[in-house]
Every structure is written in structure tokens, then in C-alpha cells.
Amino acid sequence: MIAQTRLVEVRQNVLKHNDTVARALRERFEQAGVYVVSLVSSPGSGKTTFLEETLKRLRDRFRVAALVGDLATENDAARLARAEVPVRQITTGTVCHLDAEMVEKALAQWELPALDFLFIENVGNLVCPATFDLGEAFRLVLFSTAEGEDKPLKYPTIFHTADLAVITKLDLATAVEFDATAAHQSIQQVRPGMPVLEVSAKRGQGMPEWIALLEQRRSNISRSRPVGEHRE
Amino acid sequence: MHELSIALSIAEIAAEAAARQEARVVAVHLKLGVLAGVENEALVAAWELARERTTLVGAALVIEDLPAWGTCARCVPHQAEIHALDQWSCARCGAVLDDIQGGRELEIAALEVEA
């Protein structure tokens, strides 16, 4: 005999906890007037080099800092520290993504109103970070010219959670026979209308446009607070 | 592979809801959108571990997969299902969709308990 069962409605979002923490973070960031940008990509796409170059280009005019997620090592944080801005490492152990709580913990005792920009580099992974809101204002997804033009087609979900696609390592484009048209097509195929930037952090191509975009995004949201005044 | 942490969250929330019930939980019903970034089979495997040491030992995880859909400006009704995630267009007329309305769901819909 089959036992009778009945359904009891629950209707609860599994990510409710993360979403609650992320929402609180977003409010804190907005109140503190810090513009928070997160970066996601697969391992080896040039995230850290791109971020290092970004920090260097901003640090003279803005107060900038970075949080870096990595599975085991502190290599990325050490590399970013070369940009001579405050950098904190989040070592995730076996966890393949950052979540809002990890960001919240890493920010403890950090004076947010003393910052203009905060960058959060996620663990190198194009799958898992898609699920977790970190409270950021702007999310980049990066992929390099060496990775193949169809990357967006393989990982559409992450492209849907991001605001801007950045094609990195433009300096390698010729060597790897990068097909820019195909790459742009595959981005538009999974996310019509998505803005795209092509950069070489090494050579500087595309970097001024990226920095200008960041400044513009920040000034759109910033309140009456003076910008970049008391950098030490 | 973040399905284990998702499964642990499901177990935690479901166990909390189960504590308010007198009856034994037979299954946890989950709604899972294709854009949630969670793999169905990996989640079921992780569930076997996550339910251990909770009151949900023996409870199955029943997943209802939900499609991605958006709004098509051309078609009536405007609701348009997306059949291929690498082809973000209306399955009916092929027009490009500029928004996503559904597909990100990750929700515990109900507990199935013994009557």
C-alpha cells in the first residue's frame, strides 16, 4: 500500500540568506559612497593583470582598494599589492566562489567611507560565481583572446549576471588568430545589447576607455561627497 | 561545484520548515530555473550528503526544472520561452529578447509530508 502524502507550501528562496547579506552590503556601499566592481572569469584570463593595471591608473586620483578571492594561494593578493593600494585576500579553501558573507567578513574593520572604489576579484570560475550576489554595483565578466570566441556560448549564465564583457589580452590577438567578429557575435547571441570592451592591460589598449567608463559610472551614483581629496 | 553548499542551504531551510510539522517529511520540492547556475544531477547527489544528520534523512529531493523566458515585443502573448541558452531569442518568431523574466528560480516550493 502506498502511503498518502500531502504538500505543505514553503516557498522560500534557497539563496535568501546570501541575498539578504548582499542587499545589506549594497546599502552600506551606497551610503559610504564607494563604487564596488566585481570581476569574474575563468582561471588564466588575465583578471589580476587587468585589475593591477586598473588600480595603478586610478590610485593617484581616487582612493581604491581590492578584495581578492583565491582557492589556496595568496599570489594574486601579493601581485595586486604591487599597485600599492590596500589589498585583502579571501582564501576560500575548497569553495569555488565568493559569497556575500565572505565579502562582509573580509570588510570587517575596513573604513568604507574612506574609499572611492572597491574591486572584488572572484575565484577563477565561470560557473559558480553566477549564483551569488555580492552586493556589487557593477559586475564584469572577462575572457581572453586566447580562450576561444565561443566562451560566452558555453557559459551563458555568467554573461547574464554581468553588466560588461571585457575581452582581455588583445596583444595576443594576432598570434592566436582571434576572430573579433565571432567573439562579439557570441556575446550578443547570449546577451543582446551587452556592452563590450577590448583591452590589453599589458600594452594599455582600451584601458583609458575603461577608466573613463568607471569614473562616469561612479559620478552617476555619487552623492555630494568630494571625490579623491585625501589620498595619502 | 557549489551544489553542496546549495544543498546544505536547502537542508537547513527545509529542516526549519519541517520542525513546524508533526508529520515525517517524505520529499522536499524544489523549483530550479535553468539560469540559476545549479546543475540538477549534481544537486541531487549533494542532497544525499546534505540531508544526513538532519531530520530529513530519507527525504527525497524532487526538482521541478523551470525554463528561461523573457518578453517578446513582437509576439502576442508577449511571454516567450527560450529554448537554447546560447540563442537568446524568442522561440516563436526569433526576435531578440531584451529582458529575462524567469529562469533564475532556486526556491523550496513545498514539503511533502505523510498525511
Interface residues (C-beta under 8 A of the other chain):
Chain A: A3 Q4 T5 R6 L7 V8 E9 V10 R11 Q12 N13 V14 L15 K16 H17 V95 C96 H97 D99 V127 C128 A130 T131 P152 L153 K154 P156 T157 I158 H160 S186 Q189 V190 R191 P192 G193
Chain B: M1 H2 S5 I6 S9 I10 I13 A14 A17 Q21 V26 A27 H29 L30 L35 A36 G37 V38 L85 D86 Q87 W88 S89 V96 L97 D98 I100 L106 E107 I108 A109 A110 L111 E112 V113 E114 A115
